[in-house]
Amino acid sequence: MNARTIAALSLTTLFFVGGAWLLLNRGERAAASTGGATDIPELGMTRVERGKYLVTSVGCDDCHTPLKSGANGPEPDLARRLSGHPDFMKLPPAPAAAGPWMVSAAATLTAWSGPWGTSFTANLTPDPETGLGSWTEQNFVQTIRKRRHMGSGRPLLPPMPAAFYANFSDYDLKAIFAYLQTIPAIKNRVPQPLPPLDGAQ
Amino acid sequence: MQPAAQRRAARRLPWLVTAAALVSCAQAEGPAALPELLSETGLFTPGSVGEIDPLNLPFAPQYPLWSDGASKRRWIRIPQGAAIDARNPDAWQFPEGTRFWKEFSFGRRVETRYMERLADGSFRYATYVWSEDGRDARLASAAGVANVETDGGSAHEVPSESDCRACHEGRRSPVLGFGALQLSPDRDPNAPHRERVTDGSVDMAALAARGLLEGLPDRLLSDPPRIAGRSPRERAALGYLFGNCSGCHNGEGPLAALGLDFDQRVSAPEPPRALRSAVGKLSRFSIPGAEQTLRVAPGEPQASALAFRMGSRFPASRMPPLGTRLVDDEALELVRDWIENDLAEVPNTHGERP
């Protein structure tokens, strides 16, 4: 085998090994190419627009915006949009679970009771004292990702579908947070969760 | 180049190219996967699951983390020829390849946790669950194990990797029990669950004598760090809060915005951050039935969120929120005594937000 043949074989080896490396890592490179941008050009959206699209598509309002009775029956109280369970609304203890009926909810759909106790939906508006105004983007991302309050505190409670929302990409979670920081701040101190009636404090 | 040398070089070229490509691939994929068995991690001498490799140094922090009464043993392995960068006494930097093991026993060995510093400066976390016959411990799923039976009859929870990161990555260094204050030779005789220092166990002085603390300020050896409590009880209480709470509640991590800081800084011991950020400060948490609650109400442990939450195991109230299922009665009594007896002179700033 002469030197020219060996050099040609070397180049061929380099081509195949290099090609294999590029193929193996294409997913990572594709992710890197979209992760750092502030816009998603192919969707024609800014980050905040993307956040609004997600918030209004995945049902955040269903539990975090209280329902009120209106001419059309129960409807979202948009003056309190995404501010969670109203602090002025004092509730009697939830009815005991019976038979297959394990879960009950207040008429606002902002207070829920079940085997875990009673939970009240959080204030997602940017109020600094009672909402997410003092939170960092990382606090929010880690809350959803780790399913714990601020990423390392108490577990998120039902009916928050955190197990599914944990599948959001970091980009989408940051987009949701960015949008939530743009909505009107509402001062509303949501009560903390209550233990089950027969449970420990 | 001579024709013979050219031919030799040409013969080697394919191997060199292939080797370079393989190295490149290996680097792109990160560190090798962790061994399936604890006995293959380097903790023990080869062929043993009981004899610790003499290169692994045992240590015992003076303010241990409460883990439902588990008895613990810990070791560090510093790569040969390397040393810890100890210039900053509040954030020792560990060389690449440093490994830690922490063994939890409840009558028998149940779990051994593992941390390793990687080339990029990050740490990886894993845990190994012991077989009931003690023959070896097997790598647990990253999701953790909800219930592992112990000899005492209670169930032990093996943490998920996410829970490991929740506690270890909320502070300036992910290594929580191995630093200037935790390994100070001036150990606190009143620390809850203080551990006996065994033969061969290393503290800061022993590490320095072995040349393993590079750049350690001399004053830390002549005047070893200790918490400046106004009484032995306060020193122990603040030490407990440092060892058990400051991983999350400190002034620089993700929860800094809460303004609750149980950290202790060797480099700047005064003023006491724990007192300033907790005593008389309004809590976001309210004790059931109370309109508002202080984090620590001087003289009133029953009205203090700190004592209430330490004594709770309801998931939404309990502190700490993970890593334990049983209330630490000894520490709770200490903290209640401290609030009741040592804080009477502290100005009460009722209602002030942190």
Chai-1 contact restraints between the chains, C-beta under 6 A:
chainA,res_idxA,chainB,res_idxB,connection_type,confidence,min_distance_angstrom,max_distance_angstrom,comment,restraint_id
A,A3,B,Q6,contact,1.0,0.0,6.0,A-B,restraint_1
A,A3,B,A10,contact,1.0,0.0,6.0,A-B,restraint_2
A,I6,B,A10,contact,1.0,0.0,6.0,A-B,restraint_3
A,L9,B,P14,contact,1.0,0.0,6.0,A-B,restraint_4
A,S10,B,L13,contact,1.0,0.0,6.0,A-B,restraint_5
A,S10,B,P14,contact,1.0,0.0,6.0,A-B,restraint_6
A,S10,B,V17,contact,1.0,0.0,6.0,A-B,restraint_7
A,T13,B,P14,contact,1.0,0.0,6.0,A-B,restraint_8
A,T13,B,V17,contact,1.0,0.0,6.0,A-B,restraint_9
A,T13,B,T18,contact,1.0,0.0,6.0,A-B,restraint_10
A,L14,B,V17,contact,1.0,0.0,6.0,A-B,restraint_11
A,V17,B,A21,contact,1.0,0.0,6.0,A-B,restraint_12
A,W21,B,C25,contact,1.0,0.0,6.0,A-B,restraint_13
A,S134,B,A257,contact,1.0,0.0,6.0,A-B,restraint_14
A,Q138,B,P254,contact,1.0,0.0,6.0,A-B,restraint_15
A,N139,B,P254,contact,1.0,0.0,6.0,A-B,restraint_16
A,K146,B,S162,contact,1.0,0.0,6.0,A-B,restraint_17
A,K146,B,A166,contact,1.0,0.0,6.0,A-B,restraint_18
A,M150,B,L255,contact,1.0,0.0,6.0,A-B,restraint_19
A,G151,B,P254,contact,1.0,0.0,6.0,A-B,restraint_20
A,S152,B,A166,contact,1.0,0.0,6.0,A-B,restraint_21
A,S152,B,G170,contact,1.0,0.0,6.0,A-B,restraint_22
A,S152,B,C248,contact,1.0,0.0,6.0,A-B,restraint_23
A,G153,B,P321,contact,1.0,0.0,6.0,A-B,restraint_24
A,R154,B,P315,contact,1.0,0.0,6.0,A-B,restraint_25
A,R154,B,A316,contact,1.0,0.0,6.0,A-B,restraint_26
A,R154,B,P321,contact,1.0,0.0,6.0,A-B,restraint_27
A,P155,B,P315,contact,1.0,0.0,6.0,A-B,restraint_28
A,P193,B,A316,contact,1.0,0.0,6.0,A-B,restraint_29
A,P195,B,F314,contact,1.0,0.0,6.0,A-B,restraint_30
A,A200,B,R313,contact,1.0,0.0,6.0,A-B,restraint_31
A,A200,B,F314,contact,1.0,0.0,6.0,A-B,restraint_32
A,Q201,B,S312,contact,1.0,0.0,6.0,A-B,restraint_33
A,Q201,B,F314,contact,1.0,0.0,6.0,A-B,restraint_34
